[in-house]
């Protein structure tokens, strides 16, 4: 089983057992230890994976970090674990910070079993950085995350290789966060940059305020256009995978819906909604169920939890969010992005039990 399959298996376990993972110890047993095992370390060998590793800090004796990972008789990784419901805040990182300089490890991991933050001493030797150089969520893990994570696997671990790329990872991650902030709320510096590039007159305060709105809208339209272009490209790629023979029950079901045609626009709309939803839930929970009159997009394939309905079968397109019953006209599939907050709120309402 590949590393990505092992990580997805852990994420699936969480989805099924979340209600039973209520403590830090349960988080360690159900999520963190399987994660360490997925990297190839023997969690049952205390000379390789050391639980409750003692890391004396100054006058504080007996301070313990949750796990220390050894390779070639050297401590290479420290794990500090929190409950899976915990937000990983600075005060949690400060605990790992205290242990970091007392061991020979160059890497520390702060985790709640779902989100993993990898720290090192890129800025100053033997002093853990304030910000992680690598971070991911196992519920939304991508190929680039797996490629970096493989470097920490037992068979691949190379201190020099990781250190050489850690600073690039850190700064690229910070750059992405900066771009996200600018797209959400453009800074004065960015607004003035675009004013200088585009506007020929004097940059008065009304012009700055006008461009503030234009920059935000322009950035988001640009991002949405790029996403939509990628989706269209993916939809246009022919598939060569063989189609399995349907079972008898499946064949009957297909006969019953043989006159239902899912159009390319409905496929595209589904992928747009899935991209919006993945910011609040695992995208695997977003299911498309087409009908004769509309294309339904459901949470957990549950008819009682419609995320939205796509009414694309007439000349005029509409979307219906949640159970509102209100059809909102749109001109293009891209316009679904204009309703991102309402779609995400619909999902959050189902998650909180606000809509039954």
C-alpha positions as CSV (number, residue, x, y, z in Angstrom):
1,X,0.0,0.0,0.0
2,X,1.4,3.4,-1.0
3,X,1.9,6.2,1.6
4,X,-1.0,8.2,0.2
5,X,-3.3,5.2,0.6
6,X,-2.2,4.7,4.2
7,X,-2.8,8.4,5.0
8,X,-6.2,8.3,3.3
9,X,-7.1,5.2,5.3
10,X,-6.3,7.1,8.5
11,X,-8.5,10.0,7.3
12,X,-11.3,7.5,6.6
13,X,-10.9,6.0,10.0
14,X,-11.4,9.5,11.6
15,X,-14.5,10.1,9.5
16,X,-16.1,6.9,10.8
17,X,-14.9,7.1,14.4
18,X,-14.8,10.8,15.1
19,X,-17.5,10.6,17.8
20,X,-15.3,8.1,19.7
21,X,-12.0,10.1,19.5
22,X,-12.7,12.4,22.4
23,X,-9.4,12.5,24.2
24,X,-5.7,13.2,23.5
25,X,-4.9,9.5,24.2
26,X,-7.6,8.4,21.8
27,X,-6.2,10.7,19.2
28,X,-2.7,9.2,19.6
29,X,-4.0,5.7,19.4
30,X,-6.4,6.1,16.5
31,X,-4.5,8.7,14.4
32,X,-1.0,9.6,15.4
33,X,0.5,6.2,15.9
34,X,-0.9,4.8,12.6
35,X,0.6,7.9,11.0
36,X,4.0,7.2,12.4
37,X,3.7,3.6,11.3
38,X,2.7,4.7,7.8
39,X,6.1,6.4,7.6
40,X,7.7,3.0,8.2
41,X,8.7,3.3,11.9
42,X,8.0,0.4,14.3
43,X,5.6,1.8,16.8
44,X,6.0,-1.3,18.9
45,X,9.8,-1.0,19.2
46,X,10.6,1.4,22.1
47,X,14.2,1.8,20.8
48,X,12.8,3.3,17.6
49,X,9.5,5.0,18.6
50,X,9.9,6.3,22.2
51,X,6.7,7.3,23.9
52,X,6.8,9.9,26.7
53,X,10.3,10.8,25.8
54,X,12.0,12.7,28.7
55,X,13.3,16.1,27.6
56,X,14.6,18.0,30.7
57,X,14.3,21.8,30.2
58,X,16.6,23.9,32.4
59,X,15.5,23.5,36.0
60,X,12.4,21.7,34.9
61,X,13.1,18.0,35.2
62,X,11.0,15.2,33.7
63,X,9.4,17.2,30.9
64,X,8.1,14.8,28.4
65,X,7.4,15.0,24.7
66,X,4.7,12.5,23.4
67,X,7.0,10.6,20.9
68,X,10.6,10.7,19.9
69,X,11.6,8.9,16.7
70,X,15.1,7.3,16.5
71,X,17.0,6.2,13.4
72,X,20.6,5.0,13.5
73,X,20.5,5.5,17.3
74,X,19.9,9.3,16.8
75,X,16.7,11.2,17.7
76,X,15.5,12.6,14.4
77,X,11.8,13.6,15.1
78,X,9.8,14.8,18.1
79,X,6.0,14.6,18.1
80,X,3.9,16.8,20.4
81,X,0.2,15.7,20.2
82,X,-3.1,17.3,21.0
83,X,-6.7,16.2,20.9
84,X,-8.1,16.0,17.4
85,X,-10.6,18.8,18.3
86,X,-7.8,21.2,19.3
87,X,-6.7,24.2,17.3
88,X,-3.0,24.2,17.0
89,X,-2.1,27.6,18.5
90,X,1.2,29.2,19.4
91,X,1.0,28.0,23.0
92,X,1.0,24.5,21.8
93,X,4.0,25.1,19.6
94,X,5.7,26.7,22.6
95,X,5.7,23.3,24.4
96,X,7.5,21.8,21.4
97,X,9.8,24.8,21.4
98,X,10.9,24.0,24.9
99,X,11.9,20.4,24.1
100,X,13.5,21.2,20.8
101,X,16.9,22.5,21.8
102,X,17.3,19.9,24.5
103,X,17.6,17.1,22.0
104,X,19.6,16.4,18.8
105,X,16.5,16.4,16.7
106,X,16.3,18.9,13.9
107,X,12.6,18.4,13.3
108,X,9.6,18.7,15.6
109,X,6.0,17.9,14.7
110,X,3.0,19.5,16.3
111,X,-0.2,17.6,15.5
112,X,-3.8,17.1,16.5
113,X,-3.9,13.8,14.5
114,X,-5.5,15.6,11.5
115,X,-3.3,18.6,10.9
116,X,0.5,18.1,11.0
117,X,2.9,21.0,11.4
118,X,6.7,20.4,10.8
119,X,9.2,22.7,12.5
120,X,12.9,23.1,12.2
121,X,15.6,25.6,13.0
122,X,16.0,27.3,9.6
123,X,16.2,30.9,11.0
124,X,18.6,30.3,13.8
125,X,20.6,27.0,14.7
126,X,19.3,25.0,17.7
127,X,16.3,27.3,18.1
128,X,13.0,26.2,16.7
129,X,11.4,28.5,14.2
130,X,8.1,30.3,15.2
131,X,6.4,29.0,12.1
132,X,6.3,25.6,10.5
133,X,8.0,25.0,7.2
134,X,5.6,22.2,6.2
135,X,1.9,21.8,7.0
136,X,-1.0,19.7,5.8
137,X,-4.3,18.2,6.7
138,X,-4.7,14.4,6.2
139,X,-8.4,15.0,5.2
140,X,-7.2,17.1,2.2
141,X,-3.8,15.8,1.4
142,X,-2.4,16.4,-2.1
143,X,0.4,14.8,-4.2
144,X,2.9,17.6,-3.4
145,X,2.3,16.9,0.4
146,X,3.0,13.2,-0.1
147,X,6.2,14.0,-2.0
148,X,7.5,16.1,0.9
149,X,6.2,13.6,3.5
150,X,8.1,10.7,1.9
151,X,11.3,12.4,2.8
152,X,10.5,11.7,6.5
153,X,9.9,8.0,5.9
154,X,12.3,5.6,7.5
155,X,13.7,4.3,4.3
156,X,14.2,7.7,2.8
157,X,15.1,9.9,5.7
158,X,18.1,12.2,4.9
159,X,18.7,15.1,7.1
160,X,20.7,17.0,4.4
161,X,18.0,16.5,1.8
162,X,15.2,17.8,4.0
163,X,17.2,20.8,5.3
164,X,18.1,21.8,1.7
165,X,14.4,22.1,0.8
166,X,12.9,23.1,4.1
167,X,13.5,26.8,3.7
168,X,12.0,26.8,0.3
169,X,8.9,25.0,1.6
170,X,8.6,27.4,4.4
171,X,8.8,30.6,2.4
172,X,6.6,29.2,-0.4
173,X,4.0,28.3,2.3
174,X,4.2,31.8,3.7
175,X,3.9,33.2,0.2
176,X,0.7,31.2,-0.4
177,X,-0.8,32.4,2.9
178,X,0.1,36.0,2.0
179,X,-1.6,35.7,-1.4
180,X,-4.7,34.2,0.3
181,X,-4.8,37.2,2.7
182,X,-4.3,39.7,-0.2
183,X,-7.1,38.0,-2.2
184,X,-9.4,38.3,0.8
185,X,-8.4,41.8,2.0
186,X,-5.9,43.6,-0.3
187,X,-3.3,45.6,1.6
188,X,-2.7,49.3,0.9
189,X,0.7,48.5,-0.5
190,X,-0.8,46.1,-3.1
191,X,-3.6,48.5,-4.0
192,X,-1.1,51.3,-4.5
193,X,1.1,49.0,-6.6
194,X,-1.8,48.3,-9.0
195,X,-2.8,51.9,-9.1
196,X,0.7,52.9,-10.2
197,X,0.7,50.2,-12.9
198,X,-2.8,51.1,-14.3
199,X,-3.9,54.6,-13.4
200,X,-2.4,57.6,-15.1
201,X,-3.7,60.3,-12.9
202,X,-3.0,61.3,-9.3
203,X,-3.7,58.5,-6.7
204,X,-6.3,60.4,-4.6
205,X,-8.1,58.7,-1.7
206,X,-11.3,58.0,-3.8
207,X,-9.1,56.3,-6.4
208,X,-7.4,54.2,-3.8
209,X,-10.8,53.2,-2.4
210,X,-12.1,52.3,-5.8
211,X,-9.1,50.3,-6.7
212,X,-9.3,48.5,-3.3
213,X,-12.6,47.0,-4.4
214,X,-11.4,46.3,-8.0
215,X,-8.2,44.6,-6.8
216,X,-10.2,42.2,-4.6
217,X,-12.7,41.4,-7.3
218,X,-10.0,41.1,-9.9
219,X,-7.8,38.7,-7.9
220,X,-10.8,36.5,-7.1
221,X,-12.0,36.4,-10.6
222,X,-8.5,35.6,-11.8
223,X,-8.2,32.7,-9.3
224,X,-11.7,31.4,-10.2
225,X,-10.9,31.6,-13.9
226,X,-7.7,29.6,-13.4
227,X,-9.5,26.9,-11.4
228,X,-12.3,26.7,-13.9
229,X,-9.8,26.4,-16.8
230,X,-8.2,23.5,-15.0
231,X,-11.6,21.9,-14.4
232,X,-12.6,22.3,-18.1
233,X,-9.2,20.8,-19.1
234,X,-9.8,17.8,-16.8
235,X,-13.3,17.3,-18.1
236,X,-12.1,17.3,-21.7
237,X,-9.6,14.5,-21.2
238,X,-10.8,11.2,-22.6
239,X,-10.8,8.3,-20.2
240,X,-9.3,5.0,-21.2
241,X,-10.1,3.0,-18.1
242,X,-12.2,-0.1,-18.8
243,X,-15.9,0.1,-17.7
244,X,-16.7,-2.8,-15.5
245,X,-19.8,-5.0,-16.2
246,X,-22.7,-3.8,-14.0
247,X,-24.3,-6.2,-11.6
248,X,-28.0,-7.2,-12.1
249,X,-29.1,-4.6,-9.5
250,X,-27.0,-1.9,-11.1
251,X,-28.3,-2.8,-14.5
252,X,-31.9,-2.4,-13.3
253,X,-31.1,1.0,-11.7
254,X,-29.4,2.1,-14.9
255,X,-32.6,1.2,-16.9
256,X,-34.7,3.3,-14.5
257,X,-32.6,6.3,-15.1
258,X,-31.5,5.7,-18.7
259,X,-33.2,9.0,-19.8
260,X,-31.2,11.0,-17.3
261,X,-28.2,12.7,-19.0
262,X,-25.6,14.4,-16.9
263,X,-24.3,17.3,-19.1
264,X,-20.7,18.5,-19.1
265,X,-21.9,21.8,-17.5
266,X,-23.5,19.8,-14.6
267,X,-20.2,17.9,-14.2
268,X,-18.4,21.2,-14.2
269,X,-20.8,22.7,-11.7
270,X,-20.4,19.7,-9.4
271,X,-16.6,20.1,-9.5
272,X,-16.9,23.8,-8.7
273,X,-19.2,23.1,-5.7
274,X,-16.8,20.3,-4.6
275,X,-13.9,22.8,-4.7
276,X,-15.9,25.3,-2.6
277,X,-16.9,22.6,-0.1
278,X,-13.4,21.2,0.4
279,X,-12.6,24.4,2.4
280,X,-14.9,23.2,5.2
281,X,-15.3,19.4,4.8
282,X,-13.6,16.5,3.1
283,X,-14.4,16.6,-0.6
284,X,-15.1,12.9,-0.5
285,X,-18.4,13.7,1.3
286,X,-19.7,15.7,-1.6
287,X,-21.8,13.5,-3.9
288,X,-23.6,14.2,-7.2
289,X,-27.0,12.6,-7.8
290,X,-28.6,13.6,-11.0
291,X,-32.4,13.6,-11.6
292,X,-34.6,14.4,-14.6
293,X,-35.4,17.9,-13.4
294,X,-32.1,19.0,-11.7
295,X,-28.7,17.8,-10.7
296,X,-28.5,17.4,-6.9
297,X,-25.2,17.8,-5.0
298,X,-25.6,16.2,-1.6
299,X,-23.7,16.0,1.7
300,X,-22.8,12.3,2.5
301,X,-25.1,11.2,-0.3
302,X,-28.1,12.1,1.9
303,X,-31.2,13.5,0.2
304,X,-32.0,15.3,3.4
305,X,-28.8,17.3,3.1
306,X,-28.7,19.0,-0.3
307,X,-25.8,21.3,-0.6
308,X,-27.3,22.8,-3.7
309,X,-29.2,21.9,-6.8
310,X,-28.2,22.8,-10.3
311,X,-31.1,23.6,-12.6
312,X,-29.2,23.6,-15.9
313,X,-31.8,21.8,-18.1
314,X,-33.5,25.0,-19.5
315,X,-32.1,27.9,-21.5
316,X,-31.7,29.9,-18.2
317,X,-29.5,28.4,-15.5
318,X,-30.3,28.5,-11.8
319,X,-28.8,27.2,-8.6
320,X,-30.8,26.4,-5.4
321,X,-28.7,26.4,-2.2
322,X,-29.6,24.1,0.7
323,X,-33.3,23.8,1.3
324,X,-34.0,27.5,0.6
325,X,-36.3,26.6,-2.3
326,X,-35.0,29.8,-3.9
327,X,-33.7,29.6,-7.5
328,X,-30.9,32.0,-8.1
329,X,-30.2,32.8,-11.7
330,X,-26.7,32.5,-13.0
331,X,-25.2,33.2,-16.4
332,X,-22.3,30.9,-16.3
333,X,-21.0,28.0,-14.2
334,X,-18.2,30.3,-12.9
335,X,-21.0,32.4,-11.2
336,X,-21.4,29.6,-8.6
337,X,-18.2,31.0,-7.0
338,X,-20.1,34.2,-6.2
339,X,-22.2,32.1,-3.7
340,X,-19.2,30.5,-2.0
341,X,-20.2,31.7,1.5
342,X,-23.8,30.6,1.2
343,X,-22.8,27.2,0.0
344,X,-20.3,26.7,2.8
345,X,-22.8,28.0,5.4
346,X,-25.3,25.4,4.1
347,X,-22.8,22.7,4.9
348,X,-21.9,24.2,8.3
349,X,-25.6,24.2,9.2
350,X,-25.9,20.5,8.5
351,X,-22.7,19.8,10.4
352,X,-23.9,21.7,13.5
353,X,-27.4,20.2,13.3
354,X,-28.9,23.5,12.4
355,X,-30.9,21.9,9.5
356,X,-32.6,18.6,10.1
